[in-house]
Amino acid sequence: MSPLPTTFDTATIAGTALWAIAFYLGGSPWADRLITTFEGWLGTGSPAASLLSIVPFLLVGGLVYYALLLSLGGSWAVSLGVISAMGCGVYELGRRNGQASD
């Protein structure tokens, strides 16, 4: 018996990835600092630093997906992940545009 009452199917992977993308885009200044920290530990220019910086966002995205799965259901968890990823993408574009104009 699995300790989690969910299976790792395509909806779980998609929902977790969508929420991770939303958090990564919404928290991109934090993600940049995380990459810089990992580069300091692993060596400058290390591709592993970028890959490791994704892990916290995947964990948080998985937790949010799982919480929404339990409270609202699977289709809502994925749908809200799509909406959040699009909203955070628009936010990130506006943030970068604002930085470029400064």
C-alpha positions as CSV (number, residue, x, y, z in Angstrom):
1,M,0.0,0.0,0.0
2,S,1.3,3.4,-1.0
3,P,1.7,6.0,1.7
4,L,0.3,8.6,-0.7
5,P,-3.3,8.2,-1.8
6,T,-2.4,9.3,-5.4
7,T,-0.7,7.6,-8.2
8,F,2.0,9.1,-10.4
9,D,0.2,9.3,-13.7
10,T,0.5,11.9,-16.4
11,A,-1.9,14.3,-14.7
12,T,0.2,14.2,-11.5
13,I,3.4,14.9,-13.5
14,A,1.7,17.6,-15.6
15,G,0.1,19.3,-12.6
16,T,3.4,19.3,-10.6
17,A,5.3,20.6,-13.6
18,L,2.8,23.4,-14.2
19,W,2.9,24.5,-10.6
20,A,6.7,24.3,-10.5
21,I,6.8,26.5,-13.7
22,A,4.4,29.0,-12.1
23,F,6.5,29.2,-8.9
24,Y,9.8,29.4,-10.9
25,L,8.5,32.3,-13.0
26,G,6.8,34.1,-10.1
27,G,9.9,33.8,-8.0
28,S,12.5,34.3,-10.6
29,P,14.7,36.8,-8.6
30,W,14.8,34.1,-5.9
31,A,15.6,31.5,-8.5
32,D,18.5,33.6,-9.8
33,R,19.9,33.9,-6.3
34,L,19.5,30.2,-5.8
35,I,21.4,29.5,-9.1
36,T,24.2,31.9,-8.0
37,T,24.5,30.1,-4.6
38,F,24.7,26.7,-6.3
39,E,27.3,28.1,-8.8
40,G,29.4,29.2,-5.8
41,W,29.2,25.7,-4.3
42,L,29.7,23.8,-7.5
43,G,31.9,26.1,-9.5
44,T,31.1,29.0,-11.8
45,G,29.2,28.1,-15.0
46,S,28.2,24.7,-13.8
47,P,25.1,23.4,-15.6
48,A,24.3,21.3,-12.5
49,A,23.6,24.6,-10.6
50,S,20.7,25.4,-13.0
51,L,19.4,21.8,-12.7
52,L,19.6,21.8,-8.9
53,S,17.8,25.2,-8.7
54,I,14.7,23.6,-10.2
55,V,14.4,21.0,-7.4
56,P,12.9,23.3,-4.7
57,F,10.3,24.5,-7.2
58,L,9.4,21.0,-8.1
59,L,8.9,20.1,-4.4
60,V,6.7,23.1,-3.7
61,G,4.8,22.6,-7.0
62,G,4.2,18.9,-6.0
63,L,2.9,19.9,-2.6
64,V,0.6,22.5,-4.0
65,Y,-0.7,20.1,-6.6
66,Y,-1.3,17.4,-4.0
67,A,-3.1,19.9,-1.7
68,L,-5.4,21.0,-4.5
69,L,-5.9,17.4,-5.6
70,L,-7.2,16.5,-2.1
71,S,-9.3,19.7,-1.7
72,L,-10.7,20.4,-5.2
73,G,-9.9,17.4,-7.3
74,G,-7.5,16.5,-10.1
75,S,-9.0,18.5,-12.9
76,W,-9.0,21.7,-10.8
77,A,-5.5,21.2,-9.7
78,V,-4.2,21.0,-13.3
79,S,-6.5,23.8,-14.4
80,L,-5.3,26.2,-11.7
81,G,-1.8,25.2,-12.5
82,V,-2.3,26.3,-16.1
83,I,-3.8,29.6,-15.0
84,S,-1.0,30.2,-12.5
85,A,1.7,29.4,-15.0
86,M,0.2,31.8,-17.6
87,G,-0.3,34.5,-15.0
88,C,3.2,34.2,-13.6
89,G,4.6,34.2,-17.2
90,V,2.9,37.5,-17.9
91,Y,4.1,38.8,-14.6
92,E,7.7,37.8,-15.5
93,L,7.5,39.5,-18.9
94,G,6.3,42.7,-17.3
95,R,8.9,42.5,-14.6
96,R,11.7,42.1,-17.1
97,N,10.3,44.8,-19.3
98,G,10.2,47.2,-16.3
99,Q,13.8,46.4,-15.5
100,A,14.9,47.0,-19.1
101,S,13.3,50.5,-19.1
102,D,15.0,51.6,-15.9
